[in-house]
């Protein structure tokens, strides 16, 4: 898969709080920080993201895009 973003961080899904339309996914990453992404609930389902999954976080501007390996 090719994409224009250049910044990638490996993370692990810590939690998923999903509503009818939107979902908040929090990730554990190296260091004393946590990252999060807000995306549609449909995208979480399509990507089959679950707690504990290792993902690549692709960062472009203010967006954090989870990419499941």
PDB file of N, H, CA, C and O in Angstrom:
ATOM      1  N   UNK A   1       0.831  -1.165   0.000  1.00  0.00           N
ATOM      2  CA  UNK A   1       0.000   0.000   0.000  1.00  0.00           C
ATOM      3  C   UNK A   1       0.882   1.236   0.000  1.00  0.00           C
ATOM      4  O   UNK A   1       1.823   1.323   0.789  1.00  0.00           O
ATOM      5  N   UNK A   2       0.593   2.191  -0.870  1.00  0.00           N
ATOM      6  H   UNK A   2      -0.171   2.120  -1.511  1.00  0.00           H
ATOM      7  CA  UNK A   2       1.341   3.441  -0.925  1.00  0.00           C
ATOM      8  C   UNK A   2       0.465   4.567  -0.399  1.00  0.00           C
ATOM      9  O   UNK A   2      -0.749   4.585  -0.606  1.00  0.00           O
ATOM     10  N   UNK A   3       1.108   5.507   0.285  1.00  0.00           N
ATOM     11  H   UNK A   3       2.094   5.493   0.453  1.00  0.00           H
ATOM     12  CA  UNK A   3       0.403   6.679   0.788  1.00  0.00           C
ATOM     13  C   UNK A   3       1.395   7.815   0.913  1.00  0.00           C
ATOM     14  O   UNK A   3       2.603   7.579   0.944  1.00  0.00           O
ATOM     15  N   UNK A   4       0.910   9.043   0.986  1.00  0.00           N
ATOM     16  H   UNK A   4      -0.071   9.235   0.961  1.00  0.00           H
ATOM     17  CA  UNK A   4       1.765  10.216   0.976  1.00  0.00           C
ATOM     18  C   UNK A   4       2.380  10.587   2.310  1.00  0.00           C
ATOM     19  O   UNK A   4       3.324  11.376   2.346  1.00  0.00           O
ATOM     20  N   UNK A   5       1.884  10.054   3.391  1.00  0.00           N
ATOM     21  H   UNK A   5       1.117   9.412   3.362  1.00  0.00           H
ATOM     22  CA  UNK A   5       2.408  10.387   4.715  1.00  0.00           C
ATOM     23  C   UNK A   5       3.770   9.729   4.917  1.00  0.00           C
ATOM     24  O   UNK A   5       4.018   8.639   4.402  1.00  0.00           O
ATOM     25  N   UNK A   6       4.644  10.382   5.658  1.00  0.00           N
ATOM     26  H   UNK A   6       4.443  11.267   6.077  1.00  0.00           H
ATOM     27  CA  UNK A   6       5.993   9.861   5.872  1.00  0.00           C
ATOM     28  C   UNK A   6       6.265   9.430   7.309  1.00  0.00           C
ATOM     29  O   UNK A   6       7.246   8.731   7.565  1.00  0.00           O
ATOM     30  N   UNK A   7       5.426   9.827   8.237  1.00  0.00           N
ATOM     31  H   UNK A   7       4.629  10.395   8.029  1.00  0.00           H
ATOM     32  CA  UNK A   7       5.654   9.529   9.650  1.00  0.00           C
ATOM     33  C   UNK A   7       4.847   8.304  10.069  1.00  0.00           C
ATOM     34  O   UNK A   7       3.622   8.287   9.951  1.00  0.00           O
ATOM     35  N   UNK A   8       5.544   7.283  10.558  1.00  0.00           N
ATOM     36  H   UNK A   8       6.540   7.297  10.653  1.00  0.00           H
ATOM     37  CA  UNK A   8       4.894   6.054  11.005  1.00  0.00           C
ATOM     38  C   UNK A   8       5.392   5.685  12.394  1.00  0.00           C
ATOM     39  O   UNK A   8       6.585   5.783  12.682  1.00  0.00           O
ATOM     40  N   UNK A   9       4.480   5.264  13.242  1.00  0.00           N
ATOM     41  H   UNK A   9       3.511   5.184  13.008  1.00  0.00           H
ATOM     42  CA  UNK A   9       4.801   4.800  14.590  1.00  0.00           C
ATOM     43  C   UNK A   9       4.075   3.482  14.794  1.00  0.00           C
ATOM     44  O   UNK A   9       2.903   3.353  14.439  1.00  0.00           O
ATOM     45  N   UNK A  10       4.767   2.505  15.364  1.00  0.00           N
ATOM     46  H   UNK A  10       5.719   2.610  15.652  1.00  0.00           H
ATOM     47  CA  UNK A  10       4.103   1.247  15.699  1.00  0.00           C
ATOM     48  C   UNK A  10       3.416   1.417  17.046  1.00  0.00           C
ATOM     49  O   UNK A  10       4.001   1.940  17.994  1.00  0.00           O
ATOM     50  N   UNK A  11       2.170   0.968  17.118  1.00  0.00           N
ATOM     51  H   UNK A  11       1.695   0.542  16.348  1.00  0.00           H
ATOM     52  CA  UNK A  11       1.406   1.066  18.358  1.00  0.00           C
ATOM     53  C   UNK A  11       0.573  -0.181  18.573  1.00  0.00           C
ATOM     54  O   UNK A  11       0.456  -1.032  17.691  1.00  0.00           O
ATOM     55  N   UNK A  12      -0.001  -0.274  19.757  1.00  0.00           N
ATOM     56  H   UNK A  12       0.094   0.417  20.474  1.00  0.00           H
ATOM     57  CA  UNK A  12      -0.882  -1.381  20.098  1.00  0.00           C
ATOM     58  C   UNK A  12      -2.207  -0.787  20.544  1.00  0.00           C
ATOM     59  O   UNK A  12      -2.245   0.156  21.333  1.00  0.00           O
ATOM     60  N   UNK A  13      -3.306  -1.356  20.024  1.00  0.00           N
ATOM     61  H   UNK A  13      -3.275  -2.123  19.383  1.00  0.00           H
ATOM     62  CA  UNK A  13      -4.631  -0.844  20.359  1.00  0.00           C
ATOM     63  C   UNK A  13      -4.889  -1.067  21.842  1.00  0.00           C
ATOM     64  O   UNK A  13      -4.888  -2.202  22.318  1.00  0.00           O
ATOM     65  N   UNK A  14      -5.111   0.028  22.570  1.00  0.00           N
ATOM     66  H   UNK A  14      -5.112   0.950  22.183  1.00  0.00           H
ATOM     67  CA  UNK A  14      -5.367  -0.049  24.011  1.00  0.00           C
ATOM     68  C   UNK A  14      -6.861  -0.158  24.286  1.00  0.00           C
ATOM     69  O   UNK A  14      -7.286  -0.961  25.117  1.00  0.00           O
ATOM     70  N   UNK A  15      -7.656   0.646  23.592  1.00  0.00           N
ATOM     71  H   UNK A  15      -7.311   1.299  22.917  1.00  0.00           H
ATOM     72  CA  UNK A  15      -9.094   0.604  23.823  1.00  0.00           C
ATOM     73  C   UNK A  15      -9.841   1.129  22.603  1.00  0.00           C
ATOM     74  O   UNK A  15      -9.310   1.904  21.806  1.00  0.00           O
ATOM     75  N   UNK A  16     -11.086   0.683  22.483  1.00  0.00           N
ATOM     76  H   UNK A  16     -11.517   0.054  23.130  1.00  0.00           H
ATOM     77  CA  UNK A  16     -11.972   1.140  21.416  1.00  0.00           C
ATOM     78  C   UNK A  16     -13.304   1.507  22.053  1.00  0.00           C
ATOM     79  O   UNK A  16     -13.956   0.673  22.681  1.00  0.00           O
ATOM     80  N   UNK A  17     -13.697   2.753  21.886  1.00  0.00           N
ATOM     81  H   UNK A  17     -13.167   3.431  21.375  1.00  0.00           H
ATOM     82  CA  UNK A  17     -15.003   3.203  22.365  1.00  0.00           C
ATOM     83  C   UNK A  17     -15.802   3.562  21.121  1.00  0.00           C
ATOM     84  O   UNK A  17     -15.583   4.604  20.503  1.00  0.00           O
ATOM     85  N   UNK A  18     -16.738   2.677  20.763  1.00  0.00           N
ATOM     86  H   UNK A  18     -16.916   1.831  21.265  1.00  0.00           H
ATOM     87  CA  UNK A  18     -17.455   2.825  19.509  1.00  0.00           C
ATOM     88  C   UNK A  18     -18.909   3.195  19.747  1.00  0.00           C
ATOM     89  O   UNK A  18     -19.598   2.580  20.560  1.00  0.00           O
ATOM     90  N   UNK A  19     -19.360   4.207  19.027  1.00  0.00           N
ATOM     91  H   UNK A  19     -18.800   4.707  18.367  1.00  0.00           H
ATOM     92  CA  UNK A  19     -20.759   4.595  19.054  1.00  0.00           C
ATOM     93  C   UNK A  19     -21.436   4.103  17.779  1.00  0.00           C
ATOM     94  O   UNK A  19     -20.902   3.258  17.061  1.00  0.00           O
ATOM     95  N   UNK A  20     -22.597   4.637  17.517  1.00  0.00           N
ATOM     96  H   UNK A  20     -23.031   5.324  18.100  1.00  0.00           H
ATOM     97  CA  UNK A  20     -23.347   4.220  16.329  1.00  0.00           C
ATOM     98  C   UNK A  20     -22.644   4.656  15.050  1.00  0.00           C
ATOM     99  O   UNK A  20     -22.676   3.940  14.048  1.00  0.00           O
ATOM    100  N   UNK A  21     -22.001   5.843  15.079  1.00  0.00           N
ATOM    101  H   UNK A  21     -21.975   6.424  15.892  1.00  0.00           H
ATOM    102  CA  UNK A  21     -21.383   6.376  13.857  1.00  0.00           C
ATOM    103  C   UNK A  21     -19.866   6.510  13.977  1.00  0.00           C
ATOM    104  O   UNK A  21     -19.143   6.156  13.046  1.00  0.00           O
ATOM    105  N   UNK A  22     -19.371   7.019  15.118  1.00  0.00           N
ATOM    106  H   UNK A  22     -19.958   7.307  15.874  1.00  0.00           H
ATOM    107  CA  UNK A  22     -17.945   7.288  15.277  1.00  0.00           C
ATOM    108  C   UNK A  22     -17.341   6.391  16.357  1.00  0.00           C
ATOM    109  O   UNK A  22     -18.043   5.860  17.217  1.00  0.00           O
ATOM    110  N   UNK A  23     -16.006   6.240  16.284  1.00  0.00           N
ATOM    111  H   UNK A  23     -15.436   6.672  15.586  1.00  0.00           H
ATOM    112  CA  UNK A  23     -15.284   5.442  17.273  1.00  0.00           C
ATOM    113  C   UNK A  23     -14.017   6.182  17.689  1.00  0.00           C
ATOM    114  O   UNK A  23     -13.390   6.865  16.879  1.00  0.00           O
ATOM    115  N   UNK A  24     -13.650   6.041  18.954  1.00  0.00           N
ATOM    116  H   UNK A  24     -14.160   5.486  19.612  1.00  0.00           H
ATOM    117  CA  UNK A  24     -12.398   6.570  19.484  1.00  0.00           C
ATOM    118  C   UNK A  24     -11.509   5.375  19.785  1.00  0.00           C
ATOM    119  O   UNK A  24     -11.854   4.520  20.601  1.00  0.00           O
ATOM    120  N   UNK A  25     -10.361   5.324  19.116  1.00  0.00           N
ATOM    121  H   UNK A  25     -10.081   6.018  18.453  1.00  0.00           H
ATOM    122  CA  UNK A  25      -9.414   4.226  19.310  1.00  0.00           C
ATOM    123  C   UNK A  25      -8.163   4.804  19.946  1.00  0.00           C
ATOM    124  O   UNK A  25      -7.558   5.729  19.403  1.00  0.00           O
ATOM    125  N   UNK A  26      -7.765   4.258  21.110  1.00  0.00           N
ATOM    126  H   UNK A  26      -8.257   3.507  21.551  1.00  0.00           H
ATOM    127  CA  UNK A  26      -6.558   4.719  21.797  1.00  0.00           C
ATOM    128  C   UNK A  26      -5.457   3.678  21.611  1.00  0.00           C
ATOM    129  O   UNK A  26      -5.714   2.475  21.581  1.00  0.00           O
ATOM    130  N   UNK A  27      -4.223   4.173  21.487  1.00  0.00           N
ATOM    131  H   UNK A  27      -4.014   5.151  21.512  1.00  0.00           H
ATOM    132  CA  UNK A  27      -3.074   3.320  21.207  1.00  0.00           C
ATOM    133  C   UNK A  27      -1.977   3.546  22.227  1.00  0.00           C
ATOM    134  O   UNK A  27      -1.731   4.678  22.642  1.00  0.00           O
ATOM    135  N   UNK A  28      -1.314   2.465  22.633  1.00  0.00           N
ATOM    136  H   UNK A  28      -1.514   1.545  22.295  1.00  0.00           H
ATOM    137  CA  UNK A  28      -0.085   2.559  23.403  1.00  0.00           C
ATOM    138  C   UNK A  28       1.069   2.616  22.415  1.00  0.00           C
ATOM    139  O   UNK A  28       1.130   1.820  21.478  1.00  0.00           O
ATOM    140  N   UNK A  29       1.985   3.557  22.622  1.00  0.00           N
ATOM    141  H   UNK A  29       1.936   4.203  23.384  1.00  0.00           H
ATOM    142  CA  UNK A  29       3.172   3.688  21.788  1.00  0.00           C
ATOM    143  C   UNK A  29       4.387   3.791  22.702  1.00  0.00           C
ATOM    144  O   UNK A  29       4.242   3.988  23.909  1.00  0.00           O
ATOM    145  N   UNK A  30       5.590   3.658  22.129  1.00  0.00           N
ATOM    146  H   UNK A  30       5.707   3.498  21.149  1.00  0.00           H
ATOM    147  CA  UNK A  30       6.804   3.801  22.933  1.00  0.00           C
ATOM    148  C   UNK A  30       6.861   5.190  23.544  1.00  0.00           C
ATOM    149  O   UNK A  30       6.477   6.175  22.913  1.00  0.00           O
ATOM    150  N   UNK A  31       7.332   5.259  24.748  1.00  0.00           N
ATOM    151  H   UNK A  31       7.644   4.459  25.261  1.00  0.00           H
ATOM    152  CA  UNK A  31       7.466   6.542  25.424  1.00  0.00           C
ATOM    153  C   UNK A  31       6.312   6.778  26.380  1.00  0.00           C
ATOM    154  O   UNK A  31       5.387   5.973  26.481  1.00  0.00           O
ATOM    155  N   UNK A  32       6.387   7.886  27.070  1.00  0.00           N
ATOM    156  H   UNK A  32       7.138   8.541  26.988  1.00  0.00           H
ATOM    157  CA  UNK A  32       5.363   8.195  28.077  1.00  0.00           C
ATOM    158  C   UNK A  32       4.152   8.910  27.480  1.00  0.00           C
ATOM    159  O   UNK A  32       3.627   9.850  28.078  1.00  0.00           O
ATOM    160  N   UNK A  33       3.713   8.470  26.316  1.00  0.00           N
ATOM    161  H   UNK A  33       4.139   7.707  25.831  1.00  0.00           H
ATOM    162  CA  UNK A  33       2.584   9.129  25.651  1.00  0.00           C
ATOM    163  C   UNK A  33       1.561   8.092  25.207  1.00  0.00           C
ATOM    164  O   UNK A  33       1.828   6.890  25.178  1.00  0.00           O
ATOM    165  N   UNK A  34       0.402   8.591  24.867  1.00  0.00           N
ATOM    166  H   UNK A  34       0.185   9.567  24.891  1.00  0.00           H
ATOM    167  CA  UNK A  34      -0.649   7.756  24.292  1.00  0.00           C
ATOM    168  C   UNK A  34      -1.178   8.512  23.077  1.00  0.00           C
ATOM    169  O   UNK A  34      -1.241   9.741  23.092  1.00  0.00           O
ATOM    170  N   UNK A  35      -1.549   7.804  22.048  1.00  0.00           N
ATOM    171  H   UNK A  35      -1.497   6.805  22.035  1.00  0.00           H
ATOM    172  CA  UNK A  35      -2.119   8.433  20.867  1.00  0.00           C
ATOM    173  C   UNK A  35      -3.533   7.918  20.679  1.00  0.00           C
ATOM    174  O   UNK A  35      -3.894   6.856  21.185  1.00  0.00           O
ATOM    175  N   UNK A  36      -4.333   8.686  19.942  1.00  0.00           N
ATOM    176  H   UNK A  36      -4.040   9.549  19.531  1.00  0.00           H
ATOM    177  CA  UNK A  36      -5.716   8.287  19.696  1.00  0.00           C
ATOM    178  C   UNK A  36      -6.112   8.703  18.286  1.00  0.00           C
ATOM    179  O   UNK A  36      -5.507   9.593  17.688  1.00  0.00           O
ATOM    180  N   UNK A  37      -7.129   8.045  17.776  1.00  0.00           N
ATOM    181  H   UNK A  37      -7.620   7.322  18.262  1.00  0.00           H
ATOM    182  CA  UNK A  37      -7.670   8.360  16.463  1.00  0.00           C
ATOM    183  C   UNK A  37      -9.189   8.284  16.537  1.00  0.00           C
ATOM    184  O   UNK A  37      -9.747   7.377  17.154  1.00  0.00           O
ATOM    185  N   UNK A  38      -9.841   9.234  15.911  1.00  0.00           N
ATOM    186  H   UNK A  38      -9.388   9.971  15.410  1.00  0.00           H
ATOM    187  CA  UNK A  38     -11.290   9.206  15.793  1.00  0.00           C
ATOM    188  C   UNK A  38     -11.609   8.862  14.348  1.00  0.00           C
ATOM    189  O   UNK A  38     -11.177   9.554  13.426  1.00  0.00           O
ATOM    190  N   UNK A  39     -12.360   7.798  14.156  1.00  0.00           N
ATOM    191  H   UNK A  39     -12.711   7.236  14.905  1.00  0.00           H
ATOM    192  CA  UNK A  39     -12.731   7.370  12.818  1.00  0.00           C
ATOM    193  C   UNK A  39     -14.138   6.801  12.857  1.00  0.00           C
ATOM    194  O   UNK A  39     -14.717   6.631  13.930  1.00  0.00           O
ATOM    195  N   UNK A  40     -14.678   6.512  11.707  1.00  0.00           N
ATOM    196  H   UNK A  40     -14.208   6.649  10.836  1.00  0.00           H
ATOM    197  CA  UNK A  40     -16.040   5.987  11.697  1.00  0.00           C
ATOM    198  C   UNK A  40     -16.065   4.581  12.289  1.00  0.00           C
ATOM    199  O   UNK A  40     -15.095   3.831  12.184  1.00  0.00           O
ATOM    200  N   UNK A  41     -17.184   4.239  12.909  1.00  0.00           N
ATOM    201  H   UNK A  41     -17.972   4.848  12.994  1.00  0.00           H
ATOM    202  CA  UNK A  41     -17.358   2.892  13.446  1.00  0.00           C
ATOM    203  C   UNK A  41     -17.273   1.870  12.320  1.00  0.00           C
ATOM    204  O   UNK A  41     -16.787   0.758  12.526  1.00  0.00           O
ATOM    205  N   UNK A  42     -17.738   2.235  11.145  1.00  0.00           N
ATOM    206  H   UNK A  42     -18.133   3.138  10.977  1.00  0.00           H
ATOM    207  CA  UNK A  42     -17.668   1.353   9.981  1.00  0.00           C
ATOM    208  C   UNK A  42     -16.212   1.058   9.599  1.00  0.00           C
ATOM    209  O   UNK A  42     -15.895  -0.065   9.209  1.00  0.00           O
ATOM    210  N   UNK A  43     -15.329   2.054   9.707  1.00  0.00           N
ATOM    211  H   UNK A  43     -15.587   2.967  10.025  1.00  0.00           H
ATOM    212  CA  UNK A  43     -13.909   1.838   9.405  1.00  0.00           C
ATOM    213  C   UNK A  43     -13.267   0.882  10.394  1.00  0.00           C
ATOM    214  O   UNK A  43     -12.472   0.027  10.003  1.00  0.00           O
ATOM    215  N   UNK A  44     -13.604   1.019  11.684  1.00  0.00           N
ATOM    216  H   UNK A  44     -14.249   1.713  12.001  1.00  0.00           H
ATOM    217  CA  UNK A  44     -13.067   0.105  12.701  1.00  0.00           C
ATOM    218  C   UNK A  44     -13.484  -1.323  12.367  1.00  0.00           C
ATOM    219  O   UNK A  44     -12.674  -2.247  12.448  1.00  0.00           O
ATOM    220  N   UNK A  45     -14.750  -1.501  11.991  1.00  0.00           N
ATOM    221  H   UNK A  45     -15.407  -0.750  11.926  1.00  0.00           H
ATOM    222  CA  UNK A  45     -15.249  -2.824  11.631  1.00  0.00           C
ATOM    223  C   UNK A  45     -14.560  -3.343  10.360  1.00  0.00           C
ATOM    224  O   UNK A  45     -14.160  -4.506  10.304  1.00  0.00           O
ATOM    225  N   UNK A  46     -14.424  -2.497   9.358  1.00  0.00           N
ATOM    226  H   UNK A  46     -14.749  -1.552   9.404  1.00  0.00           H
ATOM    227  CA  UNK A  46     -13.808  -2.899   8.088  1.00  0.00           C
ATOM    228  C   UNK A  46     -12.337  -3.297   8.275  1.00  0.00           C
ATOM    229  O   UNK A  46     -11.869  -4.265   7.677  1.00  0.00           O
ATOM    230  N   UNK A  47     -11.610  -2.533   9.117  1.00  0.00           N
ATOM    231  H   UNK A  47     -11.990  -1.746   9.603  1.00  0.00           H
ATOM    232  CA  UNK A  47     -10.203  -2.829   9.379  1.00  0.00           C
ATOM    233  C   UNK A  47     -10.030  -4.003  10.343  1.00  0.00           C
ATOM    234  O   UNK A  47      -8.926  -4.523  10.500  1.00  0.00           O
ATOM    235  N   UNK A  48     -11.122  -4.417  10.986  1.00  0.00           N
ATOM    236  H   UNK A  48     -12.019  -3.994  10.858  1.00  0.00           H
ATOM    237  CA  UNK A  48     -11.097  -5.512  11.950  1.00  0.00           C
ATOM    238  C   UNK A  48     -10.103  -5.231  13.079  1.00  0.00           C
ATOM    239  O   UNK A  48      -9.350  -6.112  13.493  1.00  0.00           O
ATOM    240  N   UNK A  49     -10.116  -3.980  13.573  1.00  0.00           N
ATOM    241  H   UNK A  49     -10.728  -3.264  13.237  1.00  0.00           H
ATOM    242  CA  UNK A  49      -9.224  -3.577  14.665  1.00  0.00           C
ATOM    243  C   UNK A  49      -9.835  -4.025  15.986  1.00  0.00           C
ATOM    244  O   UNK A  49     -11.016  -3.804  16.255  1.00  0.00           O
ATOM    245  N   UNK A  50      -8.992  -4.665  16.807  1.00  0.00           N
ATOM    246  H   UNK A  50      -8.033  -4.845  16.588  1.00  0.00           H
ATOM    247  CA  UNK A  50      -9.421  -5.133  18.118  1.00  0.00           C
ATOM    248  C   UNK A  50      -8.380  -4.741  19.165  1.00  0.00           C
ATOM    249  O   UNK A  50      -7.217  -4.510  18.837  1.00  0.00           O
ATOM    250  N   UNK A  51      -8.805  -4.668  20.423  1.00  0.00           N
ATOM    251  H   UNK A  51      -9.751  -4.855  20.690  1.00  0.00           H
ATOM    252  CA  UNK A  51      -7.863  -4.380  21.502  1.00  0.00           C
ATOM    253  C   UNK A  51      -6.735  -5.403  21.473  1.00  0.00           C
ATOM    254  O   UNK A  51      -6.966  -6.601  21.310  1.00  0.00           O
ATOM    255  N   UNK A  52      -5.505  -4.905  21.637  1.00  0.00           N
ATOM    256  H   UNK A  52      -5.317  -3.931  21.770  1.00  0.00           H
ATOM    257  CA  UNK A  52      -4.327  -5.770  21.631  1.00  0.00           C
ATOM    258  C   UNK A  52      -3.661  -5.887  20.273  1.00  0.00           C
ATOM    259  O   UNK A  52      -2.518  -6.338  20.197  1.00  0.00           O
ATOM    260  N   UNK A  53      -4.342  -5.492  19.182  1.00  0.00           N
ATOM    261  H   UNK A  53      -5.270  -5.126  19.243  1.00  0.00           H
ATOM    262  CA  UNK A  53      -3.752  -5.559  17.847  1.00  0.00           C
ATOM    263  C   UNK A  53      -2.581  -4.598  17.725  1.00  0.00           C
ATOM    264  O   UNK A  53      -2.631  -3.480  18.238  1.00  0.00           O
ATOM    265  N   UNK A  54      -1.521  -5.036  17.042  1.00  0.00           N
ATOM    266  H   UNK A  54      -1.479  -5.944  16.626  1.00  0.00           H
ATOM    267  CA  UNK A  54      -0.422  -4.144  16.710  1.00  0.00           C
ATOM    268  C   UNK A  54      -0.745  -3.493  15.377  1.00  0.00           C
ATOM    269  O   UNK A  54      -1.126  -4.170  14.422  1.00  0.00           O
ATOM    270  N   UNK A  55      -0.592  -2.175  15.317  1.00  0.00           N
ATOM    271  H   UNK A  55      -0.283  -1.626  16.093  1.00  0.00           H
ATOM    272  CA  UNK A  55      -0.906  -1.422  14.101  1.00  0.00           C
ATOM    273  C   UNK A  55       0.195  -0.413  13.826  1.00  0.00           C
ATOM    274  O   UNK A  55       0.950  -0.047  14.727  1.00  0.00           O
ATOM    275  N   UNK A  56       0.285   0.031  12.590  1.00  0.00           N
ATOM    276  H   UNK A  56      -0.328  -0.267  11.858  1.00  0.00           H
ATOM    277  CA  UNK A  56       1.127   1.156  12.218  1.00  0.00           C
ATOM    278  C   UNK A  56       0.248   2.389  12.283  1.00  0.00           C
ATOM    279  O   UNK A  56      -0.847   2.397  11.721  1.00  0.00           O
ATOM    280  N   UNK A  57       0.709   3.432  12.960  1.00  0.00           N
ATOM    281  H   UNK A  57       1.599   3.425  13.417  1.00  0.00           H
ATOM    282  CA  UNK A  57       0.003   4.694  13.005  1.00  0.00           C
ATOM    283  C   UNK A  57       0.670   5.608  11.991  1.00  0.00           C
ATOM    284  O   UNK A  57       1.827   5.992  12.160  1.00  0.00           O
ATOM    285  N   UNK A  58      -0.047   5.950  10.956  1.00  0.00           N
ATOM    286  H   UNK A  58      -0.987   5.638  10.819  1.00  0.00           H
ATOM    287  CA  UNK A  58       0.473   6.803   9.895  1.00  0.00           C
ATOM    288  C   UNK A  58      -0.013   8.220  10.179  1.00  0.00           C
ATOM    289  O   UNK A  58      -1.216   8.476  10.244  1.00  0.00           O
ATOM    290  N   UNK A  59       0.936   9.132  10.346  1.00  0.00           N
ATOM    291  H   UNK A  59       1.913   8.924  10.293  1.00  0.00           H
ATOM    292  CA  UNK A  59       0.599  10.476  10.789  1.00  0.00           C
ATOM    293  C   UNK A  59       0.883  11.473   9.678  1.00  0.00           C
ATOM    294  O   UNK A  59       1.998  11.540   9.159  1.00  0.00           O
ATOM    295  N   UNK A  60      -0.127  12.240   9.321  1.00  0.00           N
ATOM    296  H   UNK A  60      -1.032  12.185   9.742  1.00  0.00           H
ATOM    297  CA  UNK A  60       0.016  13.292   8.325  1.00  0.00           C
ATOM    298  C   UNK A  60      -0.754  14.489   8.856  1.00  0.00           C
ATOM    299  O   UNK A  60      -1.959  14.400   9.091  1.00  0.00           O
ATOM    300  N   UNK A  61      -0.072  15.598   9.044  1.00  0.00           N
ATOM    301  H   UNK A  61       0.907  15.671   8.854  1.00  0.00           H
ATOM    302  CA  UNK A  61      -0.665  16.813   9.611  1.00  0.00           C
ATOM    303  C   UNK A  61      -1.282  16.467  10.962  1.00  0.00           C
ATOM    304  O   UNK A  61      -0.557  16.045  11.863  1.00  0.00           O
ATOM    305  N   UNK A  62      -2.586  16.630  11.136  1.00  0.00           N
ATOM    306  H   UNK A  62      -3.175  16.973  10.404  1.00  0.00           H
ATOM    307  CA  UNK A  62      -3.206  16.361  12.426  1.00  0.00           C
ATOM    308  C   UNK A  62      -3.919  15.009  12.445  1.00  0.00           C
ATOM    309  O   UNK A  62      -4.582  14.682  13.429  1.00  0.00           O
ATOM    310  N   UNK A  63      -3.796  14.234  11.398  1.00  0.00           N
ATOM    311  H   UNK A  63      -3.257  14.500  10.599  1.00  0.00           H
ATOM    312  CA  UNK A  63      -4.499  12.954  11.311  1.00  0.00           C
ATOM    313  C   UNK A  63      -3.608  11.802  11.741  1.00  0.00           C
ATOM    314  O   UNK A  63      -2.424  11.767  11.406  1.00  0.00           O
ATOM    315  N   UNK A  64      -4.173  10.861  12.481  1.00  0.00           N
ATOM    316  H   UNK A  64      -5.134  10.889  12.754  1.00  0.00           H
ATOM    317  CA  UNK A  64      -3.502   9.608  12.827  1.00  0.00           C
ATOM    318  C   UNK A  64      -4.311   8.497  12.174  1.00  0.00           C
ATOM    319  O   UNK A  64      -5.464   8.265  12.537  1.00  0.00           O
ATOM    320  N   UNK A  65      -3.704   7.810  11.209  1.00  0.00           N
ATOM    321  H   UNK A  65      -2.767   7.999  10.914  1.00  0.00           H
ATOM    322  CA  UNK A  65      -4.393   6.775  10.444  1.00  0.00           C
ATOM    323  C   UNK A  65      -3.888   5.406  10.866  1.00  0.00           C
ATOM    324  O   UNK A  65      -2.723   5.100  10.617  1.00  0.00           O
ATOM    325  N   UNK A  66      -4.705   4.569  11.493  1.00  0.00           N
ATOM    326  H   UNK A  66      -5.652   4.818  11.695  1.00  0.00           H
ATOM    327  CA  UNK A  66      -4.258   3.225  11.855  1.00  0.00           C
ATOM    328  C   UNK A  66      -4.253   2.314  10.631  1.00  0.00           C
ATOM    329  O   UNK A  66      -5.212   2.284   9.860  1.00  0.00           O
ATOM    330  N   UNK A  67      -3.156   1.573  10.467  1.00  0.00           N
ATOM    331  H   UNK A  67      -2.377   1.597  11.094  1.00  0.00           H
ATOM    332  CA  UNK A  67      -3.011   0.631   9.364  1.00  0.00           C
ATOM    333  C   UNK A  67      -2.680  -0.714   9.972  1.00  0.00           C
ATOM    334  O   UNK A  67      -1.586  -0.891  10.507  1.00  0.00           O
ATOM    335  N   UNK A  68      -3.594  -1.664   9.906  1.00  0.00           N
ATOM    336  H   UNK A  68      -4.484  -1.520   9.472  1.00  0.00           H
ATOM    337  CA  UNK A  68      -3.360  -2.992  10.483  1.00  0.00           C
ATOM    338  C   UNK A  68      -2.429  -3.782   9.584  1.00  0.00           C
ATOM    339  O   UNK A  68      -2.590  -3.795   8.363  1.00  0.00           O
ATOM    340  N   UNK A  69      -1.451  -4.443  10.197  1.00  0.00           N
ATOM    341  H   UNK A  69      -1.320  -4.432  11.189  1.00  0.00           H
ATOM    342  CA  UNK A  69      -0.479  -5.246   9.442  1.00  0.00           C
ATOM    343  C   UNK A  69      -1.099  -6.543   9.003  1.00  0.00           C
ATOM    344  O   UNK A  69      -0.438  -7.355   8.355  1.00  0.00           O
TER     345      UNK A  69
END
